[in-house]
Amino acid sequence: MPDNRILMGVVGRPHGVRGLVHVHSYTETPEDLAAYSPLLDDKGRRWSLAWRGALAGEGGVAELRDAEGGKIADRDAAAKLTNIRLYVDRDRLPEAEEEEFYISDLVGLTARRESGAEIGRIAAVHDYGAGASIEIEGGAIIPFTRAAVPVVDVAGGFVTVVPPEEILAADTGKDEEDDDGEAAE
């Protein structure tokens, strides 16, 4: 997949027997995903999308058509599209506003402490529903909050990380101390 593509949605399970599918949209307003058609998948195939059901949460029921305008014929054909990722070329998206950025902008940035000491690079950004987190190479997971990541400098190629105490203790391999200054058992 070329680096200039941004993930915009994912095809989910089939809906009904006529070839419709559930689609999860990563756009700010889910219905906007259709406006980015044609969308590209991992293999470079082009798809157009039209919403056919009520949108709820982060997506809804959609009809997909291939580059030639061919409609997905039935449930079996729709099932084969499950988990297809839908992308657009970065240049089709608006520039990020100040204090905003695309998640893909974060991956690869250097993570460093307030002292300037490098921790590693951001390997991934996760969001399982309880808030985003960044994964630093080596496995450290940091909540992506203003308190834990107070500085994001995409142009400068870094983020400043102030990990919570629990992560610092695990990161250094030191046992936590009790109130008397002795190592806890």
C-alpha positions in Angstrom: 0.0 0.0 0.0 1.5 3.4 -1.0 2.3 5.7 1.9 0.2 8.5 0.5 -3.1 6.7 1.2 -5.3 7.2 4.2 -7.6 4.6 5.7 -11.2 6.0 5.5 -13.4 2.9 6.2 -13.7 -0.8 6.5 -16.3 -3.1 5.0 -18.1 -5.2 7.6 -20.5 -8.1 7.5 -23.2 -8.5 4.8 -26.6 -7.0 5.3 -29.5 -8.9 3.9 -29.4 -11.1 0.7 -29.1 -8.4 -2.0 -25.3 -7.6 -1.7 -25.4 -4.8 0.8 -22.7 -4.5 3.5 -22.1 -2.8 6.8 -19.4 -0.2 6.5 -17.5 1.5 9.3 -16.5 5.0 8.4 -13.4 6.9 9.9 -14.5 10.2 8.6 -15.6 12.9 11.1 -19.2 12.6 9.8 -19.8 9.0 8.7 -22.0 10.0 5.7 -19.1 11.9 4.2 -17.3 8.7 3.3 -19.5 8.3 0.2 -18.3 11.7 -1.1 -14.7 10.3 -1.4 -15.7 7.7 -3.9 -13.9 6.2 -5.7 -12.2 4.5 -2.7 -9.3 2.2 -3.2 -8.7 -1.2 -1.4 -5.3 -2.8 -0.5 -5.1 -4.3 -4.0 -5.7 -1.0 -5.7 -9.3 -1.9 -6.8 -11.6 1.1 -7.1 -15.0 1.1 -5.3 -17.9 3.6 -5.1 -20.1 3.6 -2.1 -23.7 4.7 -1.6 -25.4 4.6 1.8 -28.6 2.5 1.7 -29.5 2.3 5.4 -29.8 4.6 8.4 -26.4 5.6 9.6 -25.8 5.0 13.3 -22.6 5.6 15.2 -19.7 5.3 12.9 -21.3 3.8 9.8 -24.2 2.1 8.3 -25.5 -0.1 5.5 -24.1 0.6 2.0 -24.0 -0.6 -1.5 -20.6 -1.0 -3.1 -19.9 -0.9 -6.8 -16.7 -1.9 -8.5 -14.8 0.4 -10.9 -17.0 -0.6 -13.8 -20.2 0.2 -11.8 -21.0 -3.4 -11.2 -23.2 -3.9 -8.1 -22.4 -6.7 -5.6 -25.0 -9.3 -6.6 -25.8 -11.2 -3.4 -24.9 -12.0 0.2 -22.2 -14.5 -0.8 -20.4 -11.9 -2.9 -20.8 -9.3 -0.1 -19.4 -11.8 2.5 -16.2 -12.0 0.4 -15.7 -8.2 0.9 -15.7 -8.4 4.7 -12.7 -6.6 6.2 -11.7 -4.8 3.0 -10.1 -1.6 3.9 -11.1 1.5 1.9 -8.5 4.3 1.3 -8.2 7.6 -0.5 -5.1 9.3 -1.7 -3.8 11.9 0.9 -4.0 14.8 -1.6 -7.8 14.4 -1.8 -8.2 15.3 1.9 -8.2 18.8 3.4 -5.1 20.0 5.2 -5.3 19.5 8.9 -6.1 22.5 11.0 -3.8 23.8 13.7 -3.7 21.4 16.6 -5.1 18.7 14.3 -3.5 15.9 12.4 -4.3 12.6 10.8 -3.5 9.5 12.7 -1.2 8.4 9.9 0.9 11.5 10.6 1.7 10.2 14.1 3.1 6.8 13.0 6.9 7.0 12.7 7.3 10.2 14.8 10.0 10.0 17.5 8.6 9.8 21.1 10.8 11.6 23.6 10.5 12.6 27.3 10.3 16.2 28.4 14.1 16.0 29.0 14.5 15.4 25.2 15.7 11.7 25.7 14.3 9.6 22.9 12.1 6.6 23.9 11.5 5.2 20.4 9.2 5.7 17.5 5.4 5.5 17.4 4.6 2.2 15.9 0.8 2.4 15.9 -2.2 4.4 17.2 -5.0 2.3 18.7 -8.5 3.2 19.7 -10.7 0.4 21.1 -13.4 2.7 22.1 -12.2 4.0 25.5 -9.8 6.6 24.0 -6.8 6.6 21.7 -3.4 5.3 22.8 0.0 5.3 21.0 2.2 2.3 20.9 5.9 3.0 21.1 8.3 0.5 19.5 9.1 -2.1 22.1 5.6 -2.3 23.3 4.9 0.6 25.6 1.4 1.9 25.3 0.7 5.5 26.3 -2.7 7.1 26.6 -3.1 9.7 23.8 -4.2 12.5 26.1 -2.9 16.0 26.5 -1.5 15.1 29.9 0.4 12.1 28.6 1.3 13.5 25.2 1.5 17.3 25.7 3.4 18.1 22.5 2.7 16.8 19.0 5.0 18.4 16.5 4.4 16.7 13.2 6.6 19.1 11.2 9.4 18.6 13.7 8.9 14.8 13.7 8.4 14.2 17.4 5.9 14.0 20.3 6.7 14.7 23.9 5.6 11.9 26.2 4.9 12.2 29.9 3.9 8.6 30.8 1.7 7.8 33.8 3.7 6.6 36.8 2.5 3.0 36.3 4.1 2.9 32.9 7.3 4.5 34.1 7.7 1.8 36.8 7.1 -0.9 34.2 9.4 0.8 31.7 12.4 1.1 34.0 11.9 -2.4 35.5 12.0 -1.1 39.0 9.7 -2.4 41.7 7.4 0.2 43.2 8.3 1.3 46.7 6.0 1.5 49.6 5.6 4.5 51.8 8.7 3.6 53.9 10.9 3.6 50.8 11.3 -0.2 50.9 10.6 -2.3 47.8 7.1 -3.8 47.8 6.9 -7.6 47.7 
